[in-house]
């Protein structure tokens, strides 16, 4: 996969109900979560799109896309951003993954295959919100949205996928792909520097 031919898509449209505040602007190691994700993506992508339903993100200097089909969770954000992307291949990352770094993104790209979705896996868990999505996914994603079939892990069964296993020898942090959803989880990752 040719480097710099990708678009980075940051999902920032969630309601953050368990956290009680917008997760994208939480601070970890003196930067907001979304700044960490942008920093991880920038070396490997030509463009960045932020999928969000508020204008506050436009201050970051990147294209912001509001969900074309609202209230459909991550699937709605992925569908809208893929529809607005100029790239065939797109790296999708949730804004609540501040531990994702450029090294991990490079690893994802280097181990990707010609599948509709290339996603990271660790100890039997897959992470559909840290993955490369091809624009060829759009018709299936649209059908899923139309039928209110919104669970990402179930949708993957309708797409050609490749799981890329990461291991602790390469990536020392056990919570590298964790989504930070609660104050307790934020406190937990704050112990790692």
N, C-alpha and C positions, 0 to 999 in steps of 0.2 A: 504494500500500500504506500503510495507516494506521500511523503511528508508534506505538510503545508497545503494539501489539497482538501483538507477537512475543515468543517465548521464545528465549533464547539457550541453546544446547547446547554445552558444552565437552567434547570428547572427551579423556579423561585415563586411559583404561583400557589403554593400550599397555604392552608389556613393557620398552620402552627398552633392548633388548639391545645395540644398537650404542653407546649412550651409557654404559651401565653403571650408571646411576642414574636415578631418577624424573625425567623431563625437566620435568614441571610445576613442580618446585621448584628448578630451576636459576635462577641469578641473571643478569639482564641489566639494566643501568642501575639498580642498587640495588633491583630488585623481582624477585619470582619470575616465571617465564614465565606461570603461571596468573593472577597478579595483573595482568599486562599485558593478557591476554585479557579478564578480567573488566572492567577499566577501559575497554577498547575497546567492549565490548557494552553496558555499563550505560546510556549515554544513549539507546539505541534499543530496549531491551526492557523488558517488564514483569516477567519472571521469568528466572531462570537455573537450568539443570539441569546438573549435572556427571555425565558418564557415566564411572564408575570402578568398579573391583572391589576397593576397599579403603576402610575407614572413615576413613582419615586426612583425606580431603577434607571431611568433615563439619565440621571446625574452621573452614572458610571461611564457614559460615553459609548455604549453599545446599543445595537438595535434591540428594542423591547417589543415582544409580540404578546398581545392579549389572546387568551384562549378563544378560538373561533366557535367551539362548542363548550360552554362554561360548565363548571361543577362536575367534571369528569376525572378529577385527580391527575396523576402523572401522565396517563394516557392522553388526555386532552392537551396537555402541554407539549408532549412529544409530537403529537400529530400536527399541531399548529406550527411549531418551530420547524419540523421537517418540511412542511408545506412552504415555508418562507425561506428555507435554506437554498443557497446556490450550489451546494456541494452534494454529490451523490452519497458520500460517506460522512457521517456526523457523529461526533462524540457527545453523548448525553451524560450529564452529571447532575445529580441533585445538589442544591445549594447547601444542604445540611450535612455535607461530607467534607469537613474542613481538613481532614487528614490526608485526603487524596493529594498526590504530588506529581510533579512533572515526570519523575522516574517511573511511576506507576502508569501514567498515560502513555509514555514511550513503550513500555512493556506491552500494554494492551494493543497498541498499533503494530508493533513488531510481530506479535503472535496471532494477529487477525487472519482469518481465512475468507474466501469469497462466499460468505454467508450473508443473510439479511441482517442478522444480529450477532455480534461478537461481544460476549460479556464475561466479566470476571467471576471466578468461583473460588471458594476457600472452605475447606473442611465440609464439603457437601452443600454449602449454601451458595446460591447464585445472587448476583447483584444486577438486576435489570436497569438500575439507575446509575450505573457506571459502565457504560457499554457503547459500542459503535453500532449505529443503526443506518441501514441503507435506505435511500428514498423509495426503493421498491416495496418497502413495508406499508406505504401509505394506503393502498386499497384495502388491505386487511385491517389496518388500524381504523379506517373509516367505517368499515362494516361492524367492527367491535363497538365503536362509539354509538353507531346507529342502533345497535341491539342492546345497549347498556351493559356490555360485557367488558368490565373495566379492570379486572385483576391482572396486573402485569405478568405474573408468573404463569397464569393460564393462557394469556395471549401468546406468549412465547412458543407454546405448543403448536401454534398455527403458522409459525415462521421457521425458516431454516436458521438454525442457531449453532454457534460454536462456543463452548465454554473454555475459558482460559484460566487454568488453575494457578493460583499464586501460592507460594509457600513461605514459611517463616525464615528460611535461609536468605531469600532475596529481600523480603519485606519484613522487618523485625517487629513492626507494630501490630499487635493482635487485633486492634480495632480499626485498621486502615480503611476498610470499606463501610464502617458503621455510619448509619444515619443517626444524627443527634436529635432526638425528639423531645427530651424532657430535661428539666434542670439537673436531675440526678446523672443523666448521661453526659451532660455538659461538664459537670463536676468531675466525672470519671476521666474524661479525655484531658481535662486541664492538668492532671497529674503527669502527663507526658509532655515533654518539651522537645 
